[in-house]
């Protein structure tokens, strides 16, 4: 079994929809923890609107992976 901690990388873009602001989340990659506590990040893609996008590293939720298969 792999003892590495897996995280998910998410991109969040805030957009105006009518009079409201909404945040759109997209899974854009994964991160794996190294022995020294640092992370290797593997991006599936980078958002085109990098200046408008917040990138977060979050705990991996296996049910999220099942929804994308």
PDB file of N, CA, C and O in Angstrom:
ATOM      1  N   UNK A   1       0.842  -1.192   0.000  1.00  0.00           N
ATOM      2  CA  UNK A   1       0.000   0.000   0.000  1.00  0.00           C
ATOM      3  C   UNK A   1       0.883   1.248   0.000  1.00  0.00           C
ATOM      4  O   UNK A   1       1.952   1.267   0.609  1.00  0.00           O
ATOM      5  N   UNK A   2       0.425   2.271  -0.680  1.00  0.00           N
ATOM      6  CA  UNK A   2       1.168   3.527  -0.780  1.00  0.00           C
ATOM      7  C   UNK A   2       0.882   4.383   0.453  1.00  0.00           C
ATOM      8  O   UNK A   2      -0.273   4.697   0.739  1.00  0.00           O
ATOM      9  N   UNK A   3       1.935   4.759   1.182  1.00  0.00           N
ATOM     10  CA  UNK A   3       1.772   5.560   2.393  1.00  0.00           C
ATOM     11  C   UNK A   3       1.756   7.056   2.114  1.00  0.00           C
ATOM     12  O   UNK A   3       1.586   7.851   3.037  1.00  0.00           O
ATOM     13  N   UNK A   4       1.931   7.452   0.855  1.00  0.00           N
ATOM     14  CA  UNK A   4       1.951   8.874   0.531  1.00  0.00           C
ATOM     15  C   UNK A   4       0.559   9.475   0.700  1.00  0.00           C
ATOM     16  O   UNK A   4      -0.447   8.876   0.319  1.00  0.00           O
ATOM     17  N   UNK A   5       0.528  10.660   1.275  1.00  0.00           N
ATOM     18  CA  UNK A   5      -0.734  11.367   1.429  1.00  0.00           C
ATOM     19  C   UNK A   5      -1.077  12.039   0.101  1.00  0.00           C
ATOM     20  O   UNK A   5      -0.271  12.797  -0.440  1.00  0.00           O
ATOM     21  N   UNK A   6      -2.265  11.763  -0.420  1.00  0.00           N
ATOM     22  CA  UNK A   6      -2.693  12.354  -1.695  1.00  0.00           C
ATOM     23  C   UNK A   6      -3.657  13.501  -1.418  1.00  0.00           C
ATOM     24  O   UNK A   6      -4.575  13.379  -0.606  1.00  0.00           O
ATOM     25  N   UNK A   7      -3.433  14.605  -2.099  1.00  0.00           N
ATOM     26  CA  UNK A   7      -4.297  15.780  -1.995  1.00  0.00           C
ATOM     27  C   UNK A   7      -4.837  16.083  -3.384  1.00  0.00           C
ATOM     28  O   UNK A   7      -4.289  15.619  -4.384  1.00  0.00           O
ATOM     29  N   UNK A   8      -5.904  16.857  -3.445  1.00  0.00           N
ATOM     30  CA  UNK A   8      -6.406  17.288  -4.743  1.00  0.00           C
ATOM     31  C   UNK A   8      -6.121  18.771  -4.933  1.00  0.00           C
ATOM     32  O   UNK A   8      -6.138  19.548  -3.978  1.00  0.00           O
ATOM     33  N   UNK A   9      -5.861  19.149  -6.177  1.00  0.00           N
ATOM     34  CA  UNK A   9      -5.622  20.548  -6.509  1.00  0.00           C
ATOM     35  C   UNK A   9      -6.881  21.058  -7.199  1.00  0.00           C
ATOM     36  O   UNK A   9      -7.347  20.471  -8.176  1.00  0.00           O
ATOM     37  N   UNK A  10      -7.423  22.151  -6.684  1.00  0.00           N
ATOM     38  CA  UNK A  10      -8.645  22.732  -7.223  1.00  0.00           C
ATOM     39  C   UNK A  10      -8.396  24.157  -7.669  1.00  0.00           C
ATOM     40  O   UNK A  10      -7.624  24.891  -7.054  1.00  0.00           O
ATOM     41  N   UNK A  11      -9.062  24.537  -8.751  1.00  0.00           N
ATOM     42  CA  UNK A  11      -9.041  25.918  -9.212  1.00  0.00           C
ATOM     43  C   UNK A  11     -10.409  26.525  -8.967  1.00  0.00           C
ATOM     44  O   UNK A  11     -11.427  25.928  -9.318  1.00  0.00           O
ATOM     45  N   UNK A  12     -10.443  27.699  -8.371  1.00  0.00           N
ATOM     46  CA  UNK A  12     -11.696  28.392  -8.083  1.00  0.00           C
ATOM     47  C   UNK A  12     -11.708  29.727  -8.815  1.00  0.00           C
ATOM     48  O   UNK A  12     -10.809  30.551  -8.644  1.00  0.00           O
ATOM     49  N   UNK A  13     -12.735  29.930  -9.632  1.00  0.00           N
ATOM     50  CA  UNK A  13     -12.889  31.186 -10.371  1.00  0.00           C
ATOM     51  C   UNK A  13     -14.207  31.815  -9.945  1.00  0.00           C
ATOM     52  O   UNK A  13     -15.255  31.171  -9.999  1.00  0.00           O
ATOM     53  N   UNK A  14     -14.153  33.067  -9.524  1.00  0.00           N
ATOM     54  CA  UNK A  14     -15.365  33.789  -9.145  1.00  0.00           C
ATOM     55  C   UNK A  14     -15.888  34.531 -10.358  1.00  0.00           C
ATOM     56  O   UNK A  14     -15.157  35.277 -11.010  1.00  0.00           O
ATOM     57  N   UNK A  15     -17.155  34.321 -10.653  1.00  0.00           N
ATOM     58  CA  UNK A  15     -17.788  34.976 -11.800  1.00  0.00           C
ATOM     59  C   UNK A  15     -19.081  35.638 -11.366  1.00  0.00           C
ATOM     60  O   UNK A  15     -19.722  35.214 -10.404  1.00  0.00           O
ATOM     61  N   UNK A  16     -19.455  36.685 -12.087  1.00  0.00           N
ATOM     62  CA  UNK A  16     -20.719  37.359 -11.828  1.00  0.00           C
ATOM     63  C   UNK A  16     -21.797  36.715 -12.691  1.00  0.00           C
ATOM     64  O   UNK A  16     -21.661  36.612 -13.911  1.00  0.00           O
ATOM     65  N   UNK A  17     -22.870  36.286 -12.034  1.00  0.00           N
ATOM     66  CA  UNK A  17     -24.017  35.691 -12.717  1.00  0.00           C
ATOM     67  C   UNK A  17     -25.230  36.534 -12.326  1.00  0.00           C
ATOM     68  O   UNK A  17     -25.732  36.433 -11.206  1.00  0.00           O
ATOM     69  N   UNK A  18     -25.692  37.365 -13.258  1.00  0.00           N
ATOM     70  CA  UNK A  18     -26.763  38.311 -12.915  1.00  0.00           C
ATOM     71  C   UNK A  18     -26.232  39.308 -11.906  1.00  0.00           C
ATOM     72  O   UNK A  18     -25.228  39.977 -12.150  1.00  0.00           O
ATOM     73  N   UNK A  19     -26.905  39.405 -10.773  1.00  0.00           N
ATOM     74  CA  UNK A  19     -26.470  40.303  -9.700  1.00  0.00           C
ATOM     75  C   UNK A  19     -25.614  39.599  -8.646  1.00  0.00           C
ATOM     76  O   UNK A  19     -25.134  40.232  -7.706  1.00  0.00           O
ATOM     77  N   UNK A  20     -25.426  38.291  -8.806  1.00  0.00           N
ATOM     78  CA  UNK A  20     -24.705  37.505  -7.803  1.00  0.00           C
ATOM     79  C   UNK A  20     -23.307  37.139  -8.284  1.00  0.00           C
ATOM     80  O   UNK A  20     -23.044  37.045  -9.483  1.00  0.00           O
ATOM     81  N   UNK A  21     -22.421  36.937  -7.317  1.00  0.00           N
ATOM     82  CA  UNK A  21     -21.092  36.393  -7.624  1.00  0.00           C
ATOM     83  C   UNK A  21     -21.099  34.930  -7.207  1.00  0.00           C
ATOM     84  O   UNK A  21     -21.506  34.593  -6.096  1.00  0.00           O
ATOM     85  N   UNK A  22     -20.646  34.065  -8.108  1.00  0.00           N
ATOM     86  CA  UNK A  22     -20.587  32.635  -7.827  1.00  0.00           C
ATOM     87  C   UNK A  22     -19.170  32.141  -8.044  1.00  0.00           C
ATOM     88  O   UNK A  22     -18.431  32.675  -8.872  1.00  0.00           O
ATOM     89  N   UNK A  23     -18.800  31.114  -7.290  1.00  0.00           N
ATOM     90  CA  UNK A  23     -17.484  30.514  -7.430  1.00  0.00           C
ATOM     91  C   UNK A  23     -17.633  29.172  -8.120  1.00  0.00           C
ATOM     92  O   UNK A  23     -18.448  28.343  -7.716  1.00  0.00           O
ATOM     93  N   UNK A  24     -16.850  28.965  -9.155  1.00  0.00           N
ATOM     94  CA  UNK A  24     -16.853  27.728  -9.923  1.00  0.00           C
ATOM     95  C   UNK A  24     -15.579  26.973  -9.599  1.00  0.00           C
ATOM     96  O   UNK A  24     -14.480  27.506  -9.752  1.00  0.00           O
ATOM     97  N   UNK A  25     -15.721  25.717  -9.145  1.00  0.00           N
ATOM     98  CA  UNK A  25     -14.589  24.884  -8.728  1.00  0.00           C
ATOM     99  C   UNK A  25     -14.334  23.822  -9.776  1.00  0.00           C
ATOM    100  O   UNK A  25     -15.267  23.214 -10.300  1.00  0.00           O
ATOM    101  N   UNK A  26     -13.044  23.597 -10.084  1.00  0.00           N
ATOM    102  CA  UNK A  26     -12.646  22.568 -11.031  1.00  0.00           C
ATOM    103  C   UNK A  26     -11.424  21.837 -10.480  1.00  0.00           C
ATOM    104  O   UNK A  26     -10.456  22.468 -10.056  1.00  0.00           O
ATOM    105  N   UNK A  27     -11.474  20.517 -10.488  1.00  0.00           N
ATOM    106  CA  UNK A  27     -10.308  19.733 -10.078  1.00  0.00           C
ATOM    107  C   UNK A  27      -9.290  19.802 -11.207  1.00  0.00           C
ATOM    108  O   UNK A  27      -9.593  19.441 -12.345  1.00  0.00           O
ATOM    109  N   UNK A  28      -8.070  20.269 -10.889  1.00  0.00           N
ATOM    110  CA  UNK A  28      -7.076  20.474 -11.945  1.00  0.00           C
ATOM    111  C   UNK A  28      -5.817  19.625 -11.758  1.00  0.00           C
ATOM    112  O   UNK A  28      -4.885  19.724 -12.556  1.00  0.00           O
ATOM    113  N   UNK A  29      -5.778  18.787 -10.710  1.00  0.00           N
ATOM    114  CA  UNK A  29      -4.619  17.929 -10.523  1.00  0.00           C
ATOM    115  C   UNK A  29      -4.596  17.294  -9.148  1.00  0.00           C
ATOM    116  O   UNK A  29      -5.576  17.343  -8.404  1.00  0.00           O
ATOM    117  N   UNK A  30      -3.448  16.691  -8.820  1.00  0.00           N
ATOM    118  CA  UNK A  30      -3.264  16.032  -7.528  1.00  0.00           C
ATOM    119  C   UNK A  30      -1.899  16.404  -6.959  1.00  0.00           C
ATOM    120  O   UNK A  30      -0.999  16.821  -7.689  1.00  0.00           O
ATOM    121  N   UNK A  31      -1.761  16.249  -5.654  1.00  0.00           N
ATOM    122  CA  UNK A  31      -0.497  16.465  -4.976  1.00  0.00           C
ATOM    123  C   UNK A  31      -0.176  15.266  -4.104  1.00  0.00           C
ATOM    124  O   UNK A  31      -1.076  14.671  -3.511  1.00  0.00           O
ATOM    125  N   UNK A  32       1.097  14.905  -4.019  1.00  0.00           N
ATOM    126  CA  UNK A  32       1.538  13.783  -3.204  1.00  0.00           C
ATOM    127  C   UNK A  32       2.584  14.270  -2.210  1.00  0.00           C
ATOM    128  O   UNK A  32       3.545  14.942  -2.584  1.00  0.00           O
ATOM    129  N   UNK A  33       2.389  13.925  -0.940  1.00  0.00           N
ATOM    130  CA  UNK A  33       3.301  14.379   0.108  1.00  0.00           C
ATOM    131  C   UNK A  33       4.595  13.569   0.080  1.00  0.00           C
ATOM    132  O   UNK A  33       4.578  12.345  -0.051  1.00  0.00           O
ATOM    133  N   UNK A  34       5.712  14.274   0.206  1.00  0.00           N
ATOM    134  CA  UNK A  34       7.031  13.665   0.276  1.00  0.00           C
ATOM    135  C   UNK A  34       7.378  13.334   1.729  1.00  0.00           C
ATOM    136  O   UNK A  34       6.686  13.770   2.649  1.00  0.00           O
ATOM    137  N   UNK A  35       8.427  12.579   1.930  1.00  0.00           N
ATOM    138  CA  UNK A  35       8.860  12.197   3.278  1.00  0.00           C
ATOM    139  C   UNK A  35       9.167  13.401   4.154  1.00  0.00           C
ATOM    140  O   UNK A  35       8.973  13.356   5.369  1.00  0.00           O
ATOM    141  N   UNK A  36       9.653  14.492   3.530  1.00  0.00           N
ATOM    142  CA  UNK A  36      10.015  15.681   4.308  1.00  0.00           C
ATOM    143  C   UNK A  36       8.840  16.626   4.544  1.00  0.00           C
ATOM    144  O   UNK A  36       9.025  17.711   5.096  1.00  0.00           O
ATOM    145  N   UNK A  37       7.629  16.228   4.130  1.00  0.00           N
ATOM    146  CA  UNK A  37       6.434  17.048   4.345  1.00  0.00           C
ATOM    147  C   UNK A  37       6.090  17.971   3.195  1.00  0.00           C
ATOM    148  O   UNK A  37       5.005  18.550   3.171  1.00  0.00           O
ATOM    149  N   UNK A  38       7.007  18.120   2.228  1.00  0.00           N
ATOM    150  CA  UNK A  38       6.707  18.932   1.050  1.00  0.00           C
ATOM    151  C   UNK A  38       5.789  18.136   0.115  1.00  0.00           C
ATOM    152  O   UNK A  38       5.520  16.960   0.359  1.00  0.00           O
ATOM    153  N   UNK A  39       5.314  18.775  -0.948  1.00  0.00           N
ATOM    154  CA  UNK A  39       4.397  18.122  -1.886  1.00  0.00           C
ATOM    155  C   UNK A  39       4.911  18.212  -3.313  1.00  0.00           C
ATOM    156  O   UNK A  39       5.479  19.227  -3.716  1.00  0.00           O
ATOM    157  N   UNK A  40       4.709  17.144  -4.074  1.00  0.00           N
ATOM    158  CA  UNK A  40       4.870  17.177  -5.527  1.00  0.00           C
ATOM    159  C   UNK A  40       3.481  17.414  -6.101  1.00  0.00           C
ATOM    160  O   UNK A  40       2.539  16.699  -5.759  1.00  0.00           O
ATOM    161  N   UNK A  41       3.348  18.411  -6.969  1.00  0.00           N
ATOM    162  CA  UNK A  41       2.058  18.745  -7.577  1.00  0.00           C
ATOM    163  C   UNK A  41       2.058  18.312  -9.029  1.00  0.00           C
ATOM    164  O   UNK A  41       2.995  18.601  -9.774  1.00  0.00           O
ATOM    165  N   UNK A  42       0.996  17.616  -9.432  1.00  0.00           N
ATOM    166  CA  UNK A  42       0.841  17.169 -10.820  1.00  0.00           C
ATOM    167  C   UNK A  42      -0.453  17.761 -11.359  1.00  0.00           C
ATOM    168  O   UNK A  42      -1.553  17.401 -10.939  1.00  0.00           O
ATOM    169  N   UNK A  43      -0.285  18.674 -12.297  1.00  0.00           N
ATOM    170  CA  UNK A  43      -1.433  19.365 -12.866  1.00  0.00           C
ATOM    171  C   UNK A  43      -1.913  18.639 -14.120  1.00  0.00           C
ATOM    172  O   UNK A  43      -1.114  18.266 -14.979  1.00  0.00           O
ATOM    173  N   UNK A  44      -3.235  18.443 -14.213  1.00  0.00           N
ATOM    174  CA  UNK A  44      -3.840  17.930 -15.440  1.00  0.00           C
ATOM    175  C   UNK A  44      -3.909  19.054 -16.463  1.00  0.00           C
ATOM    176  O   UNK A  44      -3.753  18.830 -17.663  1.00  0.00           O
ATOM    177  N   UNK A  45      -4.144  20.258 -15.974  1.00  0.00           N
ATOM    178  CA  UNK A  45      -4.100  21.460 -16.807  1.00  0.00           C
ATOM    179  C   UNK A  45      -4.049  22.677 -15.906  1.00  0.00           C
ATOM    180  O   UNK A  45      -4.330  22.584 -14.711  1.00  0.00           O
ATOM    181  N   UNK A  46      -3.693  23.810 -16.469  1.00  0.00           N
ATOM    182  CA  UNK A  46      -3.682  25.080 -15.745  1.00  0.00           C
ATOM    183  C   UNK A  46      -4.806  25.955 -16.286  1.00  0.00           C
ATOM    184  O   UNK A  46      -5.018  26.021 -17.496  1.00  0.00           O
ATOM    185  N   UNK A  47      -5.517  26.620 -15.400  1.00  0.00           N
ATOM    186  CA  UNK A  47      -6.595  27.501 -15.852  1.00  0.00           C
ATOM    187  C   UNK A  47      -6.060  28.623 -16.745  1.00  0.00           C
ATOM    188  O   UNK A  47      -4.976  29.153 -16.503  1.00  0.00           O
ATOM    189  N   UNK A  48      -6.819  28.977 -17.765  1.00  0.00           N
ATOM    190  CA  UNK A  48      -6.425  30.042 -18.683  1.00  0.00           C
ATOM    191  C   UNK A  48      -6.472  31.410 -17.995  1.00  0.00           C
ATOM    192  O   UNK A  48      -5.728  32.319 -18.365  1.00  0.00           O
ATOM    193  N   UNK A  49      -7.332  31.551 -17.012  1.00  0.00           N
ATOM    194  CA  UNK A  49      -7.501  32.835 -16.322  1.00  0.00           C
ATOM    195  C   UNK A  49      -6.733  32.815 -15.001  1.00  0.00           C
ATOM    196  O   UNK A  49      -7.329  32.982 -13.937  1.00  0.00           O
ATOM    197  N   UNK A  50      -5.430  32.615 -15.060  1.00  0.00           N
ATOM    198  CA  UNK A  50      -4.636  32.481 -13.839  1.00  0.00           C
ATOM    199  C   UNK A  50      -4.750  33.687 -12.918  1.00  0.00           C
ATOM    200  O   UNK A  50      -4.757  33.522 -11.698  1.00  0.00           O
ATOM    201  N   UNK A  51      -4.837  34.873 -13.456  1.00  0.00           N
ATOM    202  CA  UNK A  51      -4.963  36.066 -12.619  1.00  0.00           C
ATOM    203  C   UNK A  51      -6.273  36.126 -11.862  1.00  0.00           C
ATOM    204  O   UNK A  51      -6.361  36.796 -10.833  1.00  0.00           O
ATOM    205  N   UNK A  52      -7.293  35.436 -12.353  1.00  0.00           N
ATOM    206  CA  UNK A  52      -8.611  35.426 -11.728  1.00  0.00           C
ATOM    207  C   UNK A  52      -8.898  34.127 -10.982  1.00  0.00           C
ATOM    208  O   UNK A  52      -9.999  33.942 -10.464  1.00  0.00           O
ATOM    209  N   UNK A  53      -7.923  33.233 -10.923  1.00  0.00           N
ATOM    210  CA  UNK A  53      -8.140  31.914 -10.349  1.00  0.00           C
ATOM    211  C   UNK A  53      -7.358  31.739  -9.060  1.00  0.00           C
ATOM    212  O   UNK A  53      -6.178  32.083  -8.991  1.00  0.00           O
ATOM    213  N   UNK A  54      -8.017  31.203  -8.037  1.00  0.00           N
ATOM    214  CA  UNK A  54      -7.361  30.810  -6.800  1.00  0.00           C
ATOM    215  C   UNK A  54      -7.112  29.317  -6.885  1.00  0.00           C
ATOM    216  O   UNK A  54      -8.035  28.558  -7.181  1.00  0.00           O
ATOM    217  N   UNK A  55      -5.885  28.876  -6.633  1.00  0.00           N
ATOM    218  CA  UNK A  55      -5.562  27.453  -6.664  1.00  0.00           C
ATOM    219  C   UNK A  55      -5.392  26.985  -5.225  1.00  0.00           C
ATOM    220  O   UNK A  55      -4.630  27.568  -4.454  1.00  0.00           O
ATOM    221  N   UNK A  56      -6.130  25.903  -4.869  1.00  0.00           N
ATOM    222  CA  UNK A  56      -6.093  25.368  -3.516  1.00  0.00           C
ATOM    223  C   UNK A  56      -5.634  23.923  -3.524  1.00  0.00           C
ATOM    224  O   UNK A  56      -5.910  23.178  -4.464  1.00  0.00           O
ATOM    225  N   UNK A  57      -4.928  23.533  -2.467  1.00  0.00           N
ATOM    226  CA  UNK A  57      -4.541  22.157  -2.226  1.00  0.00           C
ATOM    227  C   UNK A  57      -5.412  21.677  -1.073  1.00  0.00           C
ATOM    228  O   UNK A  57      -5.343  22.222   0.029  1.00  0.00           O
ATOM    229  N   UNK A  58      -6.236  20.651  -1.323  1.00  0.00           N
ATOM    230  CA  UNK A  58      -7.193  20.180  -0.321  1.00  0.00           C
ATOM    231  C   UNK A  58      -7.075  18.683  -0.101  1.00  0.00           C
ATOM    232  O   UNK A  58      -6.546  17.951  -0.937  1.00  0.00           O
ATOM    233  N   UNK A  59      -7.587  18.244   1.057  1.00  0.00           N
ATOM    234  CA  UNK A  59      -7.640  16.815   1.346  1.00  0.00           C
ATOM    235  C   UNK A  59      -8.350  16.101   0.208  1.00  0.00           C
ATOM    236  O   UNK A  59      -9.330  16.609  -0.338  1.00  0.00           O
ATOM    237  N   UNK A  60      -7.857  14.926  -0.146  1.00  0.00           N
ATOM    238  CA  UNK A  60      -8.452  14.132  -1.213  1.00  0.00           C
ATOM    239  C   UNK A  60      -9.686  13.420  -0.681  1.00  0.00           C
ATOM    240  O   UNK A  60      -9.646  12.819   0.393  1.00  0.00           O
ATOM    241  N   UNK A  61     -10.776  13.485  -1.426  1.00  0.00           N
ATOM    242  CA  UNK A  61     -12.019  12.815  -1.061  1.00  0.00           C
ATOM    243  C   UNK A  61     -12.290  11.727  -2.096  1.00  0.00           C
ATOM    244  O   UNK A  61     -12.616  12.044  -3.240  1.00  0.00           O
ATOM    245  N   UNK A  62     -12.165  10.445  -1.721  1.00  0.00           N
ATOM    246  CA  UNK A  62     -12.335   9.354  -2.692  1.00  0.00           C
ATOM    247  C   UNK A  62     -13.667   9.395  -3.436  1.00  0.00           C
ATOM    248  O   UNK A  62     -13.736   8.949  -4.581  1.00  0.00           O
ATOM    249  N   UNK A  63     -14.723   9.916  -2.820  1.00  0.00           N
ATOM    250  CA  UNK A  63     -16.011   9.967  -3.523  1.00  0.00           C
ATOM    251  C   UNK A  63     -15.954  10.957  -4.685  1.00  0.00           C
ATOM    252  O   UNK A  63     -16.681  10.793  -5.665  1.00  0.00           O
ATOM    253  N   UNK A  64     -15.091  11.997  -4.593  1.00  0.00           N
ATOM    254  CA  UNK A  64     -14.922  12.915  -5.714  1.00  0.00           C
ATOM    255  C   UNK A  64     -14.303  12.194  -6.912  1.00  0.00           C
ATOM    256  O   UNK A  64     -14.683  12.443  -8.056  1.00  0.00           O
ATOM    257  N   UNK A  65     -13.352  11.304  -6.644  1.00  0.00           N
ATOM    258  CA  UNK A  65     -12.702  10.542  -7.719  1.00  0.00           C
ATOM    259  C   UNK A  65     -13.697   9.610  -8.378  1.00  0.00           C
ATOM    260  O   UNK A  65     -13.648   9.424  -9.594  1.00  0.00           O
ATOM    261  N   UNK A  66     -14.596   9.021  -7.611  1.00  0.00           N
ATOM    262  CA  UNK A  66     -15.588   8.089  -8.166  1.00  0.00           C
ATOM    263  C   UNK A  66     -16.551   8.811  -9.099  1.00  0.00           C
ATOM    264  O   UNK A  66     -17.053   8.205 -10.045  1.00  0.00           O
ATOM    265  N   UNK A  67     -16.818  10.087  -8.854  1.00  0.00           N
ATOM    266  CA  UNK A  67     -17.744  10.850  -9.693  1.00  0.00           C
ATOM    267  C   UNK A  67     -17.141  11.181 -11.038  1.00  0.00           C
ATOM    268  O   UNK A  67     -17.881  11.421 -11.992  1.00  0.00           O
ATOM    269  N   UNK A  68     -15.823  11.203 -11.151  1.00  0.00           N
ATOM    270  CA  UNK A  68     -15.173  11.558 -12.414  1.00  0.00           C
ATOM    271  C   UNK A  68     -14.839  10.341 -13.267  1.00  0.00           C
ATOM    272  O   UNK A  68     -14.400  10.490 -14.407  1.00  0.00           O
ATOM    273  N   UNK A  69     -15.039   9.140 -12.734  1.00  0.00           N
ATOM    274  CA  UNK A  69     -14.707   7.929 -13.509  1.00  0.00           C
ATOM    275  C   UNK A  69     -15.855   7.514 -14.390  1.00  0.00           C
ATOM    276  O   UNK A  69     -15.753   6.520 -15.109  1.00  0.00           O
TER     277      UNK A  69
END
